[in-house]
Amino acid sequence: MTVLLVALGAAVGAPLRYLTDRTIQARHDSVFPWGTLTVNVAGSVVLGFITGLPVAPAVAALVLLLAQFFS
């Protein structure tokens, strides 16, 4: 079950990270990778928040799925 949740999270998260990166980078006329920086900082903040939440063991699988969206 855990492997399926990780795969599902990656399948949804990777295209969202790519689209966010391309959208932000298209708005800047700079060589600096603003899209990558934004995606990494936002993902770190959200992942830190999610992993810091106290959860019941029954909800741990859902937390794993959510964490995969942002890693």
N, CA and C atoms as an extended XYZ file, in Angstrom:
213
Properties=species:S:1:pos:R:3:atomname:S:1:resname:S:1:resid:I:1 pbc="F F F"
N         0.825       -1.194        0.000 N   MET     1
C         0.000        0.000        0.000 CA  MET     1
C         0.872        1.261        0.000 C   MET     1
N         1.934        1.237        0.785 N   THR     2
C         2.810        2.404        0.871 CA  THR     2
C         3.446        2.711       -0.485 C   THR     2
N         3.857        1.688       -1.195 N   VAL     3
C         4.487        1.884       -2.506 CA  VAL     3
C         3.499        2.522       -3.477 C   VAL     3
N         2.250        2.111       -3.411 N   LEU     4
C         1.241        2.699       -4.294 CA  LEU     4
C         0.994        4.169       -3.969 C   LEU     4
N         0.984        4.514       -2.689 N   LEU     5
C         0.792        5.911       -2.307 CA  LEU     5
C         1.969        6.772       -2.747 C   LEU     5
N         3.166        6.252       -2.619 N   VAL     6
C         4.350        6.990       -3.071 CA  VAL     6
C         4.291        7.183       -4.585 C   VAL     6
N         3.915        6.153       -5.319 N   ALA     7
C         3.811        6.251       -6.779 CA  ALA     7
C         2.721        7.242       -7.187 C   ALA     7
N         1.592        7.215       -6.501 N   LEU     8
C         0.509        8.145       -6.811 CA  LEU     8
C         0.931        9.577       -6.521 C   LEU     8
N         1.577        9.780       -5.392 N   GLY     9
C         2.046       11.117       -5.048 CA  GLY     9
C         3.049       11.649       -6.057 C   GLY     9
N         3.957       10.802       -6.489 N   ALA    10
C         4.953       11.211       -7.484 CA  ALA    10
C         4.304       11.483       -8.841 C   ALA    10
N         3.331       10.672       -9.207 N   ALA    11
C         2.659       10.839      -10.498 CA  ALA    11
C         1.882       12.151      -10.564 C   ALA    11
N         1.364       12.599       -9.459 N   VAL    12
C         0.635       13.869       -9.426 CA  VAL    12
C         1.583       15.036       -9.166 C   VAL    12
N         2.525       14.847       -8.263 N   GLY    13
C         3.403       15.937       -7.853 CA  GLY    13
C         4.398       16.380       -8.911 C   GLY    13
N         4.968       15.455       -9.651 N   ALA    14
C         5.998       15.807      -10.641 CA  ALA    14
C         5.460       16.738      -11.739 C   ALA    14
N         4.333       16.425      -12.351 N   PRO    15
C         3.818       17.362      -13.363 CA  PRO    15
C         3.429       18.720      -12.771 C   PRO    15
N         2.909       18.728      -11.546 N   LEU    16
C         2.556       20.001      -10.914 CA  LEU    16
C         3.797       20.850      -10.640 C   LEU    16
N         4.885       20.198      -10.189 N   ARG    17
C         6.136       20.933       -9.977 CA  ARG    17
C         6.666       21.490      -11.298 C   ARG    17
N         6.607       20.699      -12.348 N   TYR    18
C         7.096       21.136      -13.657 CA  TYR    18
C         6.277       22.325      -14.174 C   TYR    18
N         4.953       22.216      -14.093 N   LEU    19
C         4.100       23.297      -14.588 CA  LEU    19
C         4.288       24.579      -13.783 C   LEU    19
N         4.436       24.441      -12.484 N   THR    20
C         4.689       25.615      -11.648 CA  THR    20
C         6.023       26.260      -12.020 C   THR    20
N         7.045       25.443      -12.189 N   ASP    21
C         8.360       25.942      -12.575 CA  ASP    21
C         8.289       26.691      -13.901 C   ASP    21
N         7.667       26.111      -14.888 N   ARG    22
C         7.590       26.742      -16.208 CA  ARG    22
C         6.768       28.024      -16.165 C   ARG    22
N         5.691       28.045      -15.398 N   THR    23
C         4.847       29.235      -15.304 CA  THR    23
C         5.610       30.400      -14.682 C   THR    23
N         6.312       30.136      -13.604 N   ILE    24
C         7.055       31.194      -12.922 CA  ILE    24
C         8.248       31.635      -13.756 C   ILE    24
N         8.950       30.693      -14.348 N   GLN    25
C        10.127       31.044      -15.158 CA  GLN    25
C         9.727       31.860      -16.385 C   GLN    25
N         8.551       31.608      -16.933 N   ALA    26
C         8.104       32.355      -18.110 CA  ALA    26
C         7.826       33.823      -17.789 C   ALA    26
N         7.585       34.128      -16.528 N   ARG    27
C         7.287       35.500      -16.126 CA  ARG    27
C         8.539       36.319      -15.827 C   ARG    27
N         9.695       35.693      -15.841 N   HIS    28
C        10.940       36.398      -15.536 CA  HIS    28
C        11.892       36.328      -16.722 C   HIS    28
N        12.510       37.446      -17.023 N   ASP    29
C        13.494       37.493      -18.109 CA  ASP    29
C        14.900       37.403      -17.541 C   ASP    29
N        15.116       36.404      -16.716 N   SER    30
C        16.390       36.256      -16.028 CA  SER    30
C        16.928       34.844      -16.253 C   SER    30
N        18.234       34.725      -16.158 N   VAL    31
C        18.855       33.413      -16.268 CA  VAL    31
C        18.688       32.637      -14.962 C   VAL    31
N        18.508       33.363      -13.856 N   PHE    32
C        18.345       32.718      -12.557 CA  PHE    32
C        17.090       31.845      -12.557 C   PHE    32
N        17.160       30.628      -12.049 N   PRO    33
C        16.014       29.703      -12.066 CA  PRO    33
C        14.977       30.016      -10.976 C   PRO    33
N        14.213       31.087      -11.174 N   TRP    34
C        13.211       31.499      -10.187 CA  TRP    34
C        12.139       30.433       -9.988 C   TRP    34
N        11.768       29.738      -11.033 N   GLY    35
C        10.753       28.690      -10.913 CA  GLY    35
C        11.216       27.559      -10.020 C   GLY    35
N        12.439       27.124      -10.201 N   THR    36
C        12.991       26.047       -9.377 CA  THR    36
C        13.102       26.485       -7.920 C   THR    36
N        13.562       27.700       -7.704 N   LEU    37
C        13.669       28.211       -6.337 CA  LEU    37
C        12.300       28.262       -5.666 C   LEU    37
N        11.312       28.762       -6.366 N   THR    38
C         9.966       28.859       -5.810 CA  THR    38
C         9.392       27.494       -5.479 C   THR    38
N         9.522       26.554       -6.399 N   VAL    39
C         9.002       25.206       -6.169 CA  VAL    39
C         9.700       24.553       -4.981 C   VAL    39
N        11.012       24.699       -4.881 N   ASN    40
C        11.753       24.069       -3.783 CA  ASN    40
C        11.432       24.693       -2.432 C   ASN    40
N        11.346       26.011       -2.375 N   VAL    41
C        11.035       26.674       -1.104 CA  VAL    41
C         9.602       26.367       -0.675 C   VAL    41
N         8.657       26.480       -1.591 N   ALA    42
C         7.263       26.185       -1.256 CA  ALA    42
C         7.100       24.724       -0.831 C   ALA    42
N         7.742       23.822       -1.548 N   GLY    43
C         7.663       22.402       -1.193 CA  GLY    43
C         8.270       22.119        0.169 C   GLY    43
N         9.368       22.771        0.486 N   SER    44
C        10.004       22.581        1.793 CA  SER    44
C         9.117       23.074        2.925 C   SER    44
N         8.495       24.217        2.723 N   VAL    45
C         7.606       24.769        3.755 CA  VAL    45
C         6.400       23.859        3.975 C   VAL    45
N         5.770       23.449        2.895 N   VAL    46
C         4.579       22.598        3.021 CA  VAL    46
C         4.949       21.231        3.598 C   VAL    46
N         6.045       20.649        3.130 N   LEU    47
C         6.469       19.351        3.639 CA  LEU    47
C         6.826       19.434        5.117 C   LEU    47
N         7.491       20.494        5.530 N   GLY    48
C         7.805       20.689        6.942 CA  GLY    48
C         6.557       20.824        7.781 C   GLY    48
N         5.562       21.537        7.268 N   PHE    49
C         4.296       21.690        7.989 CA  PHE    49
C         3.567       20.354        8.117 C   PHE    49
N         3.493       19.621        7.007 N   ILE    50
C         2.773       18.338        7.016 CA  ILE    50
C         3.434       17.340        7.951 C   ILE    50
N         4.747       17.245        7.902 N   THR    51
C         5.429       16.265        8.747 CA  THR    51
C         5.441       16.676       10.212 C   THR    51
N         5.226       17.948       10.498 N   GLY    52
C         5.180       18.405       11.877 CA  GLY    52
C         3.835       18.235       12.537 C   GLY    52
N         2.821       17.920       11.761 N   LEU    53
C         1.484       17.747       12.326 CA  LEU    53
C         1.386       16.437       13.106 C   LEU    53
N         0.743       16.479       14.259 N   PRO    54
C         0.503       15.217       14.961 CA  PRO    54
C        -0.644       14.472       14.267 C   PRO    54
N        -0.420       13.211       13.952 N   VAL    55
C        -1.452       12.434       13.266 CA  VAL    55
C        -1.655       11.095       13.960 C   VAL    55
N        -2.853       10.600       13.820 N   ALA    56
C        -3.165        9.265       14.323 CA  ALA    56
C        -2.581        8.238       13.356 C   ALA    56
N        -2.278        7.046       13.838 N   PRO    57
C        -1.723        6.018       12.941 CA  PRO    57
C        -2.621        5.717       11.742 C   PRO    57
N        -3.910        5.871       11.901 N   ALA    58
C        -4.827        5.586       10.791 CA  ALA    58
C        -4.692        6.619        9.672 C   ALA    58
N        -4.195        7.802        9.977 N   VAL    59
C        -4.080        8.875        8.999 CA  VAL    59
C        -2.662        8.941        8.424 C   VAL    59
N        -1.770        8.126        8.915 N   ALA    60
C        -0.367        8.174        8.491 CA  ALA    60
C        -0.212        7.938        6.993 C   ALA    60
N        -1.024        7.066        6.410 N   ALA    61
C        -0.940        6.801        4.974 CA  ALA    61
C        -1.326        8.039        4.172 C   ALA    61
N        -2.317        8.773        4.641 N   LEU    62
C        -2.720        9.995        3.954 CA  LEU    62
C        -1.614       11.050        4.040 C   LEU    62
N        -0.964       11.134        5.166 N   VAL    63
C         0.152       12.070        5.325 CA  VAL    63
C         1.290       11.697        4.379 C   VAL    63
N         1.557       10.422        4.224 N   LEU    64
C         2.580        9.962        3.291 CA  LEU    64
C         2.230       10.378        1.876 C   LEU    64
N         0.977       10.225        1.494 N   LEU    65
C         0.539       10.628        0.160 CA  LEU    65
C         0.707       12.118       -0.043 C   LEU    65
N         0.280       12.922        0.925 N   LEU    66
C         0.414       14.373        0.817 CA  LEU    66
C         1.877       14.801        0.763 C   LEU    66
N         2.702       14.136        1.531 N   ALA    67
C         4.122       14.467        1.548 CA  ALA    67
C         4.758       14.202        0.186 C   ALA    67
N         4.307       13.213       -0.520 N   GLN    68
C         4.881       12.902       -1.827 CA  GLN    68
C         4.554       13.964       -2.862 C   GLN    68
N         3.434       14.660       -2.704 N   PHE    69
C         3.107       15.733       -3.634 CA  PHE    69
C         4.150       16.841       -3.596 C   PHE    69
N         4.772       17.055       -2.438 N   PHE    70
C         5.656       18.190       -2.252 CA  PHE    70
C         7.128       17.823       -2.156 C   PHE    70
N         7.467       16.555       -2.329 N   SER    71
C         8.879       16.189       -2.238 CA  SER    71
C         9.492       15.995       -3.601 C   SER    71
